[in-house]
Amino acid sequence: MNILHNPRRVAVFLAVGIAMVAGAASLPAQVSLSTVVELAQRNSSAVKLAGADVQKAASALDQARDVFAPSMTMGSGLPAFPAVGFTGGVPSILNANVQSLAFSFSQVQFIRAARAGFDAASLSLKDAREQVALDASTDYIELDAVESELDAAHRQGDFADRLVEIERERTGAGVDPLTELFQAQLTTAELKLKRLHLETRAGTLQEQLAALTGLPASAMVPDHASIPEIPEVKADNSRRVTDSVRSAQFAAVSKQKFAKGDLLDTLFPQISFSALYSRSTTILNDFNRFYSRPIPANNFSSGFSIQIPVLDFGRRAKARQSAAESLRATVEAEQAQHQNDILIATLSGNLRELDALAEIATLKQQIAAEQLKAVQSQLEFGNGSGSGPGSPPQLTPKAEQLAHISERKEFIDALDASSDLSKARLSLLRALGHMDDWLRTLSPAPPQNK
């Protein structure tokens, strides 16, 4: 029968189609891990501050190098009122002054120090981006696990409600004591508390991701398929010097170069170049009558200025201060490396424990799943042991609900253990200097609508 010939069926199909489209539109869109990481890095205050430090360091490097480039200033010395007498200065329509540093051992060290400072700031920016990516990734992975745990917890609640109904019937029929009904109700209440805890945790993670990305918390719906596999890592894997440690090392080099430059500034001379041009004028003045010859209209002079340090206690004190700052920065760089080594050792130990816990949780979940299958099989086909004296009693629907609850519990525990293991692996990846390799495996984020 053709449905087009039946207006009622056409209306029904249209209503169903509209309902399906409206239902799909009302579902919150999933956001991928790569999108969360990209938005978090773009929105992070720490990344913005580190970016400002890079710009500041780049400007400092330009300033250190540009002292060798000639700088020019231009001006005018026109009188406002007629000059009276001889004031010592020649009024000029235009004057130009060119200055530059021609030779300095210390300035070469200052340039090297500024370049090392720029490298330190660049590495600090990269480290800040990695840290934000780690925070966003761990929250995203945990939220993905908690969402799955919530689904399982809701299923658990349905089984617990069914268990209470069964116990109420069995208690009313006098088959089970009243304590069994109370025990079933207690199980339901405990599962409800667990579910509320998961809902609270999911809400907290959504707010954390919203604060990181700038998106509304309601948009934080994870896409499990967007999470790439996290490789198994160990402390004996090839280590790389992390960006944070390298940044501290370059900062120490920068302080060392500054200290060396300040020391050289107290020992060696400095040569500067200057040139001066002025276009003199006789407007509103009679300066020419004070000189034996008229003042020329165009005047030019140039020369080198040599400064030789002989006795300068201020520079010596500054050199000692720079040496102390250099020592402090060197010790801080060594301390950063030691702290990272300790972190690797701690994370490696935790990772081994979490790996064992995840294996145990997975095995428990597999055992619970097999036990559930066995219970369902016995309920459908019987226990196969007969009904004679000494044979085990036939299972009841109560046993099936208990088996369902147990299987979901082990499933939730396995998800929780797997989430903790993934977060620990990511932290160890970062400590070993391989975080950037994993970030490159993220699928590209879709373009954002502007």
The 8 nearest C-alpha neighbors of each residue, nearest first, counted from 0:
[[1, 2, 4, 3, 5, 8, 9, 6],
 [0, 2, 3, 4, 5, 8, 9, 6],
 [1, 3, 5, 4, 8, 0, 9, 6],
 [4, 2, 1, 5, 9, 6, 8, 0],
 [3, 5, 2, 1, 6, 0, 9, 8],
 [4, 6, 2, 3, 8, 7, 9, 1],
 [7, 5, 9, 8, 10, 4, 3, 2],
 [6, 8, 10, 9, 5, 11, 2, 12],
 [9, 7, 11, 10, 6, 5, 2, 12],
 [8, 10, 6, 12, 7, 11, 13, 2],
 [11, 9, 13, 7, 8, 12, 14, 6],
 [10, 12, 8, 14, 9, 13, 15, 7],
 [13, 11, 15, 9, 14, 10, 16, 8],
 [14, 12, 16, 10, 11, 15, 17, 9],
 [13, 15, 11, 17, 12, 16, 18, 10],
 [14, 16, 18, 12, 13, 17, 19, 11],
 [17, 15, 13, 19, 18, 14, 12, 20],
 [18, 16, 20, 14, 19, 15, 21, 13],
 [17, 19, 21, 15, 16, 20, 22, 14],
 [20, 18, 22, 16, 17, 21, 23, 15],
 [21, 19, 17, 23, 22, 18, 24, 16],
 [20, 22, 24, 18, 23, 19, 17, 25],
 [21, 23, 19, 25, 20, 24, 18, 26],
 [24, 22, 20, 26, 25, 21, 19, 18],
 [23, 25, 21, 22, 26, 20, 27, 19],
 [26, 24, 22, 23, 21, 27, 20, 28],
 [25, 27, 23, 24, 28, 22, 21, 29],
 [28, 26, 25, 29, 218, 220, 217, 24],
 [29, 27, 26, 30, 220, 218, 219, 24],
 [28, 30, 220, 221, 222, 27, 31, 219],
 [29, 31, 221, 220, 222, 219, 28, 34],
 [32, 30, 34, 33, 222, 225, 221, 35],
 [31, 33, 35, 34, 225, 36, 226, 30],
 [32, 34, 36, 444, 31, 35, 441, 37],
 [35, 33, 444, 37, 31, 32, 36, 38],
 [34, 36, 32, 38, 33, 37, 39, 212],
 [37, 35, 39, 33, 132, 34, 38, 135],
 [36, 38, 34, 40, 39, 35, 33, 41],
 [39, 37, 212, 41, 35, 40, 36, 42],
 [38, 40, 212, 211, 36, 42, 41, 37],
 [41, 39, 37, 43, 38, 42, 128, 131],
 [40, 42, 38, 39, 43, 37, 46, 212],
 [43, 41, 39, 40, 212, 38, 44, 211],
 [42, 44, 46, 40, 45, 39, 41, 47],
 [45, 43, 47, 46, 48, 42, 49, 41],
 [44, 46, 48, 43, 47, 49, 127, 128],
 [45, 47, 49, 43, 44, 48, 127, 128],
 [48, 46, 50, 44, 49, 45, 51, 43],
 [49, 47, 51, 45, 50, 46, 44, 52],
 [48, 50, 124, 52, 46, 51, 47, 45],
 [51, 49, 47, 53, 52, 48, 46, 124],
 [50, 52, 48, 54, 53, 49, 55, 47],
 [51, 53, 55, 49, 50, 54, 120, 56],
 [54, 52, 120, 50, 56, 51, 55, 121],
 [55, 53, 57, 51, 52, 56, 58, 50],
 [54, 56, 52, 58, 53, 57, 51, 59],
 [57, 55, 117, 59, 53, 58, 54, 52],
 [58, 56, 54, 60, 59, 55, 117, 53],
 [59, 57, 61, 55, 60, 56, 62, 54],
 [58, 60, 56, 62, 57, 61, 63, 113],
 [61, 59, 113, 57, 63, 58, 62, 114],
 [62, 60, 58, 64, 59, 63, 65, 57],
 [61, 63, 59, 65, 60, 64, 58, 66],
 [62, 64, 60, 110, 61, 65, 66, 59],
 [65, 63, 61, 62, 66, 110, 67, 60],
 [64, 66, 68, 62, 67, 63, 61, 69],
 [65, 67, 68, 64, 100, 99, 63, 62],
 [68, 66, 100, 65, 99, 101, 64, 69],
 [67, 69, 65, 66, 99, 70, 100, 64],
 [70, 68, 99, 98, 97, 67, 71, 66],
 [69, 71, 98, 97, 99, 68, 72, 96],
 [72, 70, 97, 96, 69, 98, 73, 95],
 [73, 71, 96, 95, 97, 74, 70, 94],
 [72, 74, 95, 94, 96, 71, 93, 75],
 [75, 73, 94, 93, 95, 72, 76, 92],
 [74, 76, 93, 92, 94, 77, 91, 73],
 [77, 75, 91, 90, 92, 78, 74, 93],
 [76, 78, 90, 91, 92, 75, 79, 280],
 [79, 77, 80, 76, 90, 283, 81, 82],
 [78, 80, 77, 81, 283, 82, 76, 282],
 [81, 79, 78, 82, 283, 284, 83, 77],
 [80, 82, 283, 284, 83, 78, 79, 282],
 [83, 81, 284, 283, 80, 84, 78, 285],
 [84, 82, 81, 85, 284, 86, 285, 80],
 [83, 85, 86, 82, 286, 285, 284, 289],
 [84, 86, 87, 83, 286, 289, 82, 88],
 [87, 85, 88, 84, 83, 82, 89, 286],
 [88, 86, 85, 89, 286, 84, 90, 289],
 [87, 89, 86, 90, 85, 286, 76, 91],
 [88, 90, 91, 279, 87, 286, 280, 76],
 [91, 89, 76, 77, 279, 280, 88, 78],
 [92, 90, 279, 76, 278, 280, 93, 77],
 [91, 93, 75, 278, 77, 279, 280, 76],
 [94, 92, 75, 278, 91, 277, 74, 95],
 [93, 95, 277, 74, 276, 73, 75, 278],
 [94, 96, 73, 276, 72, 275, 277, 74],
 [95, 97, 275, 72, 71, 274, 73, 276],
 [98, 96, 71, 274, 273, 70, 69, 275],
 [99, 97, 273, 70, 69, 272, 274, 71],
 [100, 98, 69, 272, 67, 68, 271, 66],
 [99, 101, 271, 67, 66, 102, 272, 270],
 [100, 102, 271, 270, 272, 99, 67, 103],
 [101, 103, 270, 269, 100, 271, 104, 67],
 [104, 102, 269, 106, 105, 270, 107, 101],
 [105, 103, 107, 106, 263, 102, 108, 267],
 [104, 106, 260, 263, 108, 264, 103, 107],
 [107, 105, 109, 108, 103, 104, 110, 260],
 [106, 108, 110, 109, 105, 104, 111, 103],
 [109, 107, 260, 111, 105, 106, 110, 256],
 [108, 110, 106, 112, 107, 111, 257, 260],
 [111, 109, 113, 107, 63, 112, 108, 64],
 [112, 110, 114, 108, 113, 109, 115, 107],
 [111, 113, 253, 256, 109, 115, 110, 114],
 [112, 114, 60, 116, 110, 115, 111, 109],
 [113, 115, 111, 117, 116, 112, 60, 110],
 [116, 114, 253, 118, 112, 117, 113, 249],
 [117, 115, 113, 119, 114, 118, 253, 250],
 [116, 118, 56, 114, 120, 115, 119, 57],
 [117, 119, 115, 121, 116, 120, 122, 114],
 [118, 120, 246, 116, 249, 122, 117, 250],
 [121, 119, 123, 53, 117, 122, 118, 52],
 [122, 120, 118, 124, 123, 119, 53, 117],
 [123, 121, 125, 246, 119, 124, 242, 120],
 [122, 124, 120, 126, 121, 125, 246, 243],
 [125, 123, 49, 127, 121, 122, 126, 50],
 [124, 126, 122, 128, 123, 127, 129, 121],
 [125, 127, 123, 129, 242, 124, 128, 243],
 [128, 126, 124, 130, 129, 125, 46, 123],
 [127, 129, 125, 131, 126, 130, 40, 46],
 [130, 128, 132, 126, 127, 131, 133, 125],
 [131, 129, 133, 127, 132, 128, 126, 134],
 [130, 132, 134, 128, 133, 129, 40, 135],
 [131, 133, 129, 135, 36, 130, 134, 136],
 [132, 134, 130, 136, 131, 135, 137, 129],
 [135, 133, 131, 137, 132, 136, 130, 138],
 [134, 136, 132, 138, 133, 137, 36, 139],
 [137, 135, 139, 133, 138, 134, 132, 140],
 [136, 138, 140, 139, 134, 422, 135, 133],
 [139, 137, 141, 135, 136, 140, 142, 204],
 [138, 140, 136, 142, 137, 141, 135, 143],
 [141, 139, 143, 137, 142, 138, 136, 144],
 [140, 142, 144, 138, 143, 139, 418, 145],
 [143, 141, 145, 139, 144, 140, 201, 138],
 [142, 144, 140, 146, 141, 145, 221, 139],
 [145, 143, 141, 147, 142, 146, 414, 148],
 [144, 146, 148, 142, 147, 143, 149, 141],
 [147, 145, 149, 143, 148, 144, 142, 150],
 [148, 146, 150, 144, 149, 145, 151, 143],
 [147, 149, 145, 151, 411, 146, 150, 152],
 [148, 150, 152, 146, 151, 147, 145, 153],
 [151, 149, 147, 153, 152, 148, 154, 146],
 [150, 152, 148, 154, 149, 153, 407, 155],
 [153, 151, 155, 149, 154, 150, 194, 148],
 [154, 152, 156, 150, 155, 151, 149, 157],
 [155, 153, 151, 157, 152, 156, 158, 150],
 [154, 156, 152, 158, 153, 404, 157, 151],
 [155, 157, 159, 153, 154, 158, 160, 152],
 [158, 156, 154, 160, 155, 159, 161, 153],
 [157, 159, 161, 155, 156, 160, 400, 162],
 [158, 160, 162, 156, 187, 161, 157, 155],
 [161, 159, 163, 157, 162, 158, 156, 164],
 [160, 162, 158, 164, 159, 163, 157, 165],
 [161, 163, 159, 165, 160, 164, 400, 397],
 [164, 162, 166, 160, 183, 165, 161, 167],
 [165, 163, 167, 161, 162, 166, 168, 160],
 [166, 164, 162, 168, 163, 167, 169, 161],
 [167, 165, 169, 163, 180, 168, 164, 170],
 [166, 168, 164, 170, 165, 169, 171, 163],
 [167, 169, 171, 165, 166, 170, 172, 164],
 [170, 168, 166, 172, 174, 171, 167, 175],
 [171, 169, 175, 173, 167, 172, 168, 166],
 [170, 172, 168, 169, 173, 167, 174, 166],
 [171, 173, 169, 170, 174, 168, 175, 167],
 [174, 172, 170, 171, 175, 169, 176, 168],
 [173, 175, 169, 172, 170, 176, 171, 168],
 [176, 174, 170, 169, 173, 179, 177, 166],
 [177, 175, 178, 179, 170, 174, 173, 180],
 [176, 178, 180, 179, 170, 181, 175, 167],
 [177, 179, 181, 180, 176, 182, 175, 183],
 [180, 178, 182, 177, 181, 176, 183, 175],
 [181, 179, 183, 166, 177, 182, 178, 167],
 [182, 180, 178, 184, 179, 183, 185, 177],
 [181, 183, 179, 185, 180, 184, 178, 186],
 [184, 182, 186, 180, 185, 181, 163, 179],
 [183, 185, 187, 181, 186, 182, 163, 180],
 [186, 184, 182, 188, 187, 183, 181, 189],
 [185, 187, 183, 189, 184, 188, 190, 182],
 [186, 188, 184, 190, 159, 185, 189, 191],
 [187, 189, 191, 185, 190, 186, 184, 192],
 [190, 188, 192, 186, 191, 187, 185, 193],
 [189, 191, 193, 187, 192, 188, 194, 186],
 [190, 192, 194, 188, 189, 193, 187, 195],
 [193, 191, 195, 189, 194, 190, 196, 188],
 [194, 192, 190, 196, 191, 195, 189, 197],
 [193, 195, 191, 197, 196, 192, 152, 190],
 [194, 196, 198, 192, 197, 193, 199, 191],
 [197, 195, 193, 199, 194, 198, 200, 192],
 [196, 198, 200, 194, 195, 199, 201, 193],
 [199, 197, 195, 201, 200, 196, 202, 194],
 [200, 198, 202, 196, 197, 201, 195, 203],
 [199, 201, 197, 203, 202, 198, 196, 204],
 [202, 200, 198, 204, 203, 199, 142, 197],
 [203, 201, 205, 199, 200, 204, 198, 206],
 [204, 202, 200, 206, 205, 201, 199, 207],
 [203, 205, 207, 201, 206, 202, 208, 138],
 [206, 204, 202, 216, 208, 207, 203, 219],
 [205, 207, 209, 203, 216, 204, 208, 210],
 [208, 206, 204, 210, 209, 205, 203, 211],
 [207, 209, 211, 205, 210, 206, 212, 204],
 [208, 210, 206, 214, 216, 212, 213, 211],
 [211, 209, 207, 208, 213, 212, 206, 214],
 [212, 210, 39, 208, 209, 213, 207, 43],
 [213, 211, 39, 38, 209, 214, 210, 42],
 [212, 214, 209, 210, 211, 42, 215, 38],
 [213, 215, 209, 212, 216, 218, 210, 219],
 [216, 214, 217, 218, 209, 213, 219, 206],
 [215, 217, 209, 205, 218, 206, 219, 214],
 [216, 218, 215, 219, 220, 205, 27, 214],
 [219, 217, 216, 215, 220, 214, 27, 28],
 [218, 220, 216, 217, 205, 221, 30, 208],
 [219, 221, 29, 218, 30, 222, 28, 27],
 [222, 220, 143, 30, 29, 223, 219, 31],
 [221, 223, 31, 224, 225, 29, 30, 220],
 [222, 224, 225, 226, 221, 143, 31, 140],
 [223, 225, 222, 226, 227, 31, 221, 32],
 [224, 226, 223, 31, 222, 32, 227, 442],
 [227, 225, 224, 223, 32, 228, 441, 222],
 [228, 226, 225, 229, 441, 440, 224, 437],
 [227, 229, 230, 226, 437, 440, 421, 231],
 [228, 230, 227, 231, 421, 424, 425, 437],
 [231, 229, 232, 228, 424, 437, 425, 428],
 [230, 232, 229, 424, 233, 428, 421, 228],
 [233, 231, 230, 424, 236, 234, 428, 427],
 [234, 232, 235, 236, 347, 231, 427, 350],
 [233, 235, 236, 347, 343, 232, 344, 431],
 [234, 236, 233, 237, 238, 232, 431, 347],
 [237, 235, 234, 233, 238, 232, 431, 239],
 [238, 236, 235, 239, 431, 234, 233, 432],
 [239, 237, 431, 236, 432, 240, 235, 234],
 [240, 238, 432, 431, 241, 237, 433, 430],
 [239, 241, 432, 244, 245, 242, 238, 431],
 [242, 240, 432, 244, 243, 239, 245, 430],
 [241, 243, 245, 126, 122, 244, 246, 240],
 [242, 244, 246, 241, 245, 126, 123, 247],
 [245, 243, 247, 241, 246, 242, 335, 336],
 [246, 244, 248, 242, 247, 243, 249, 241],
 [245, 247, 119, 243, 249, 122, 244, 248],
 [248, 246, 332, 250, 244, 245, 249, 251],
 [247, 249, 245, 251, 332, 250, 246, 244],
 [250, 248, 252, 119, 246, 251, 115, 247],
 [249, 251, 247, 253, 248, 252, 119, 116],
 [250, 252, 328, 329, 248, 254, 249, 253],
 [253, 251, 249, 255, 250, 254, 256, 248],
 [252, 254, 112, 250, 115, 256, 251, 255],
 [253, 255, 325, 257, 251, 252, 256, 258],
 [254, 256, 325, 252, 258, 253, 257, 251],
 [257, 255, 112, 259, 253, 258, 108, 254],
 [258, 256, 260, 254, 259, 255, 109, 112],
 [257, 259, 321, 255, 322, 261, 256, 260],
 [258, 260, 256, 262, 257, 261, 255, 263],
 [261, 259, 105, 108, 257, 263, 262, 258],
 [260, 262, 318, 264, 258, 259, 263, 257],
 [261, 263, 259, 318, 264, 260, 265, 258],
 [264, 262, 266, 260, 105, 265, 261, 267],
 [263, 265, 261, 262, 105, 266, 267, 260],
 [266, 264, 263, 262, 308, 314, 267, 315],
 [265, 267, 263, 264, 308, 262, 268, 309],
 [268, 266, 263, 264, 265, 307, 308, 269],
 [269, 267, 307, 306, 308, 270, 305, 266],
 [268, 270, 103, 306, 305, 102, 307, 271],
 [271, 269, 305, 102, 101, 304, 100, 306],
 [272, 270, 100, 101, 304, 303, 99, 305],
 [271, 273, 303, 99, 98, 101, 302, 100],
 [272, 274, 98, 97, 301, 302, 303, 99],
 [275, 273, 301, 97, 300, 96, 302, 98],
 [276, 274, 96, 300, 299, 95, 301, 97],
 [275, 277, 299, 95, 94, 298, 96, 300],
 [278, 276, 94, 298, 93, 279, 297, 91],
 [277, 279, 297, 93, 91, 296, 92, 94],
 [280, 278, 91, 296, 90, 92, 277, 297],
 [279, 281, 91, 282, 90, 92, 296, 278],
 [282, 280, 284, 283, 285, 279, 286, 90],
 [281, 283, 284, 280, 78, 77, 81, 285],
 [284, 282, 81, 82, 281, 80, 78, 285],
 [283, 285, 82, 281, 282, 81, 286, 83],
 [286, 284, 287, 288, 281, 283, 82, 289],
 [285, 287, 288, 289, 284, 85, 281, 290],
 [288, 286, 293, 289, 290, 285, 294, 292],
 [287, 289, 286, 290, 285, 291, 293, 292],
 [290, 288, 287, 286, 291, 85, 285, 292],
 [291, 289, 292, 287, 288, 293, 286, 294],
 [290, 292, 289, 293, 288, 287, 294, 286],
 [291, 293, 290, 294, 287, 288, 289, 295],
 [294, 292, 287, 295, 290, 291, 288, 286],
 [293, 295, 287, 292, 296, 290, 279, 286],
 [296, 294, 297, 293, 298, 279, 278, 292],
 [295, 297, 279, 278, 294, 298, 280, 277],
 [298, 296, 278, 295, 277, 279, 299, 276],
 [297, 299, 277, 276, 278, 296, 295, 300],
 [300, 298, 276, 275, 277, 297, 301, 274],
 [299, 301, 275, 274, 276, 298, 302, 273],
 [302, 300, 274, 273, 275, 299, 303, 272],
 [301, 303, 273, 272, 274, 304, 300, 271],
 [304, 302, 272, 271, 273, 305, 270, 301],
 [303, 305, 271, 270, 272, 306, 302, 273],
 [304, 306, 270, 269, 307, 303, 271, 268],
 [307, 305, 269, 268, 270, 308, 304, 271],
 [306, 308, 268, 309, 305, 269, 267, 266],
 [309, 307, 265, 310, 268, 266, 306, 267],
 [310, 308, 307, 311, 265, 266, 306, 268],
 [309, 311, 308, 312, 265, 315, 314, 313],
 [312, 310, 313, 314, 315, 309, 308, 265],
 [311, 313, 315, 314, 316, 310, 317, 265],
 [314, 312, 316, 315, 311, 317, 318, 310],
 [315, 313, 317, 316, 312, 311, 318, 265],
 [314, 316, 318, 312, 317, 313, 319, 265],
 [315, 317, 319, 313, 318, 314, 312, 320],
 [316, 318, 314, 320, 315, 319, 321, 313],
 [319, 317, 261, 315, 321, 262, 316, 320],
 [318, 320, 322, 316, 317, 321, 323, 315],
 [319, 321, 317, 323, 318, 322, 316, 324],
 [320, 322, 258, 324, 318, 323, 319, 325],
 [323, 321, 325, 319, 258, 320, 324, 318],
 [322, 324, 326, 320, 325, 321, 327, 319],
 [325, 323, 321, 327, 326, 322, 328, 320],
 [326, 324, 254, 255, 322, 328, 323, 327],
 [327, 325, 323, 329, 324, 328, 330, 322],
 [326, 328, 324, 330, 325, 329, 331, 323],
 [327, 329, 251, 331, 325, 330, 326, 324],
 [330, 328, 251, 326, 332, 331, 327, 325],
 [329, 331, 333, 327, 332, 328, 334, 326],
 [332, 330, 334, 328, 329, 333, 335, 327],
 [333, 331, 247, 335, 248, 329, 334, 330],
 [334, 332, 330, 336, 331, 335, 337, 329],
 [333, 335, 331, 337, 332, 336, 330, 338],
 [336, 334, 332, 338, 333, 337, 244, 331],
 [335, 337, 339, 333, 334, 338, 244, 340],
 [338, 336, 334, 340, 339, 335, 341, 333],
 [339, 337, 341, 335, 340, 336, 334, 342],
 [338, 340, 342, 336, 341, 337, 343, 335],
 [341, 339, 337, 343, 342, 338, 336, 344],
 [342, 340, 338, 344, 339, 343, 345, 337],
 [341, 343, 339, 345, 340, 344, 346, 338],
 [342, 344, 340, 346, 341, 345, 347, 430],
 [343, 345, 341, 347, 342, 346, 340, 348],
 [346, 344, 342, 348, 347, 343, 341, 349],
 [345, 347, 349, 343, 348, 344, 350, 342],
 [348, 346, 350, 344, 345, 349, 343, 234],
 [349, 347, 345, 351, 350, 346, 344, 352],
 [350, 348, 346, 352, 347, 351, 353, 345],
 [349, 351, 347, 353, 348, 352, 346, 354],
 [352, 350, 354, 348, 349, 353, 355, 347],
 [351, 353, 355, 349, 354, 350, 356, 348],
 [354, 352, 356, 350, 355, 351, 420, 357],
 [353, 355, 351, 357, 352, 356, 350, 358],
 [354, 356, 358, 352, 353, 357, 359, 351],
 [357, 355, 353, 359, 358, 354, 360, 352],
 [356, 358, 416, 360, 354, 359, 355, 417],
 [359, 357, 355, 361, 356, 360, 362, 354],
 [358, 360, 356, 362, 357, 361, 363, 355],
 [359, 361, 413, 357, 363, 358, 362, 356],
 [362, 360, 364, 358, 413, 363, 359, 357],
 [363, 361, 365, 359, 364, 360, 366, 358],
 [364, 362, 366, 360, 365, 361, 367, 359],
 [363, 365, 409, 367, 361, 362, 410, 366],
 [364, 366, 362, 368, 363, 367, 361, 369],
 [367, 365, 363, 369, 368, 364, 362, 370],
 [366, 368, 406, 370, 364, 365, 369, 363],
 [369, 367, 365, 371, 366, 370, 406, 364],
 [370, 368, 372, 366, 371, 367, 373, 365],
 [371, 369, 373, 367, 372, 368, 366, 374],
 [370, 372, 368, 374, 402, 369, 373, 367],
 [371, 373, 369, 375, 370, 374, 376, 368],
 [372, 374, 370, 376, 371, 375, 377, 369],
 [375, 373, 371, 377, 376, 372, 399, 378],
 [374, 376, 378, 372, 377, 373, 371, 379],
 [375, 377, 373, 379, 374, 378, 380, 372],
 [378, 376, 381, 382, 374, 380, 379, 375],
 [379, 377, 375, 376, 381, 380, 394, 374],
 [378, 380, 376, 377, 381, 375, 374, 382],
 [379, 381, 377, 378, 376, 382, 383, 375],
 [382, 380, 377, 383, 378, 379, 393, 376],
 [381, 383, 377, 384, 393, 380, 385, 378],
 [384, 382, 381, 385, 380, 377, 386, 393],
 [385, 383, 382, 390, 386, 391, 381, 387],
 [384, 386, 383, 387, 390, 382, 391, 381],
 [385, 387, 390, 388, 384, 392, 391, 389],
 [388, 386, 390, 385, 389, 384, 391, 392],
 [387, 389, 390, 386, 391, 385, 392, 384],
 [390, 388, 387, 391, 386, 392, 384, 385],
 [389, 391, 388, 387, 384, 386, 392, 385],
 [392, 390, 389, 393, 384, 382, 386, 385],
 [391, 393, 394, 390, 386, 382, 389, 384],
 [392, 394, 382, 391, 395, 381, 378, 377],
 [395, 393, 378, 398, 392, 377, 396, 374],
 [394, 396, 397, 398, 393, 378, 399, 392],
 [397, 395, 399, 398, 400, 394, 378, 165],
 [396, 398, 395, 400, 399, 162, 401, 165],
 [399, 397, 401, 396, 400, 395, 402, 394],
 [398, 400, 402, 396, 397, 401, 374, 403],
 [401, 399, 403, 397, 402, 398, 158, 162],
 [400, 402, 404, 398, 399, 403, 405, 397],
 [401, 403, 399, 405, 371, 400, 404, 406],
 [404, 402, 400, 406, 401, 405, 399, 407],
 [405, 403, 401, 407, 155, 402, 406, 408],
 [404, 406, 408, 402, 403, 407, 401, 409],
 [405, 407, 367, 403, 409, 408, 404, 368],
 [408, 406, 410, 404, 409, 405, 151, 411],
 [409, 407, 405, 411, 410, 406, 404, 412],
 [408, 410, 364, 412, 406, 411, 407, 413],
 [409, 411, 407, 413, 408, 364, 412, 406],
 [412, 410, 414, 408, 148, 413, 409, 407],
 [413, 411, 409, 415, 410, 414, 416, 360],
 [414, 412, 360, 410, 416, 361, 411, 415],
 [415, 413, 417, 411, 412, 416, 144, 418],
 [416, 414, 412, 418, 413, 417, 411, 419],
 [415, 417, 357, 413, 419, 418, 414, 412],
 [416, 418, 420, 414, 415, 419, 357, 413],
 [419, 417, 421, 415, 420, 416, 141, 414],
 [420, 418, 416, 422, 421, 417, 423, 415],
 [419, 421, 417, 423, 418, 422, 353, 416],
 [422, 420, 424, 418, 423, 419, 417, 425],
 [421, 423, 425, 419, 424, 137, 420, 418],
 [424, 422, 426, 420, 425, 421, 350, 419],
 [425, 423, 427, 421, 422, 426, 428, 420],
 [426, 424, 428, 422, 427, 423, 421, 429],
 [425, 427, 423, 429, 428, 424, 430, 422],
 [426, 428, 430, 424, 429, 425, 346, 431],
 [429, 427, 425, 433, 434, 431, 426, 430],
 [428, 430, 434, 432, 426, 427, 431, 433],
 [429, 431, 427, 432, 428, 343, 426, 339],
 [432, 430, 238, 428, 429, 433, 239, 427],
 [431, 433, 241, 239, 429, 430, 434, 240],
 [434, 432, 428, 436, 435, 429, 431, 437],
 [435, 433, 429, 428, 437, 436, 432, 438],
 [434, 436, 438, 437, 433, 439, 129, 432],
 [437, 435, 439, 433, 434, 438, 440, 432],
 [438, 436, 440, 439, 434, 435, 433, 441],
 [437, 439, 435, 440, 436, 441, 434, 132],
 [438, 440, 437, 436, 441, 435, 442, 434],
 [441, 439, 437, 438, 442, 227, 436, 443],
 [442, 440, 439, 438, 33, 443, 227, 437],
 [441, 443, 33, 440, 444, 225, 439, 32],
 [444, 442, 33, 441, 445, 34, 440, 446],
 [443, 445, 34, 33, 442, 446, 31, 37],
 [446, 444, 447, 443, 34, 33, 31, 442],
 [447, 445, 444, 448, 443, 34, 449, 37],
 [446, 448, 449, 445, 444, 34, 38, 37],
 [449, 447, 446, 445, 444, 34, 38, 214],
 [448, 447, 446, 445, 38, 214, 213, 444]]
